[in-house]
Amino acid sequence: EVTYHCPGQLVGYPILNLRYYQQDLHWYLRQLEEVILQTIAIYGLSGARIAGLTGVWVEGYKIAAIGIKVSRWITYHGFALNVCPDLSGFAEIIPCGITNKPVGSLQQFLPNISLRQVQQDLSRVFASVFGVELFSLDKD
């Protein structure tokens, strides 16, 4: 039950005070999934949830892993969305302890996808889903 981070993944570790939302971890997990689902929908992809498993799947491939830690209702850790990574590292582990579901990436479905564009779109969706205003320190 491990995860793997590598270049080509969009990793987000939101720090939120759930006292301002809902003090419900399942609600928070579903909201993170919703952010991913709405983001990939922008690109015409239909994502899915699988009952009993946290994450987002496209055509049976897990494209987003979610793992959180919460202390005093403050969230830590978060999600990894596989945009265009080298997936070979996943062959060395059992991703999230799931043995019977393959790991995939958005690039499988959209060969010319841009990590930067997904980052921008996901930031906008995250702000909308959680009702927050985000700003960037990037000069780009």
N, C-alpha and C positions, 0 to 999 in steps of 0.2 A: 504494500500500500504506500507507494511513493509517487512523486510527480517528477517531472523533468522540465527544466526551462532551458531554452536555447534561442539563438538569433532567429528571427522570423516569427516569433511569438509576440503577441501583444499581451503584456502582463500588467494587471491592474490590482493594486492593493489599497482599496479605499479605506479611509479612516473616518468612520461615521459614528455619531452618538445615537444609538438606536432608541434612546429615550425620547428623541425628537421625531421618531417614526413609529415603529411598533417594537415592543420588547418581545420579539418572536423570531427565533433563528430560522425557522422554516420559511417564514415570510421573507426574510432577508435573502436567503438562498434563491427563492423563486424570483425575487426582484433582480438579482444578478443574472439569472438565466434570461429574464425578460430583456435586459439590456442587450445581451448577445443576440437573442432572437430578433429584436427590432433592428439591430445593426445589420445583421446579415440579410434581412428582408430588403434593405436598401439596395442590395446587389442582386435581388431577385431570387435569393435562396430561401427555401422553406426549411427552417430548423424545427427540431422536435425535442421534447422532453421524454424521458423514459421513466415510467413509474418505478420508484424505489432507488433510482440512481440520480445523482446530482450531476448536472452538466448539460451540454447541448450537442445534439447529433444532427448530421445532414446525411440523408440516404444511408443510415446505419453506421456512419463513421463519427466517432467522438471528436468534435472540432474544438470544444471548449471544456476545460476542467475547472472546477470551482472547489476551493478549500478555504475555510474561514477559521478564524480564532476570534473569540469575543471575550473581553474581560471588562466587567462592570458596565456592560452594554456598549462598550467601545469596540468597533470592529477592527480586525487586523487580517492580513493575508487577503485573498480574493480570488482572482480568476486568471486563467491563461487561455487566450484565444489563438489557435494555430492558424496564422495567416499564410505564411510561406516558409515554414521551417524545414530543415532536413529532418525527416521523421525517423531516420535510422536509429537514433538514440533511444527511441521507445522500444526497440526490439530487445534492449538489454534489461528492461524492467517489466513489471506487471503494472501498467499505468492505473493508478487509483485502485489497485486490487481487482480490476475487472479483467478476466481472462478471455472472455468470449465476444468482445466487441473491439473492432479495430479503431486505431487512432487515425484521424485524417486531418486535412487542412483545407482552408478556403481555396488555396491554389489548385487543388485537384479539380475544382468545379469552375474556377475563374483563373485561368493561367496568367493573366496580366494584372492580377490584383496588386495593389500598392499598400504596403504596411502603413505608410504615412497617411494615406487617405482613410484607411480603416480606423486608424488612431483618431483622426479628426471626427469622423462620423460617430464612432463609439463615444467619444467625449460629449458630443451633442446629445446623443441618446441617453447617456448616463445622467446628464444634467436634467433632462426632461423627466425621466423615470423617478429620480430622487428629488426633484424640485429644488435643485441647487444651481448656483451660478459658478461656473468654473472659469479659471483664467490660466493662461500659459505664460511661463517665463521664457519660452523659446523666442528667439529673435527671428525665426522663419516666418 
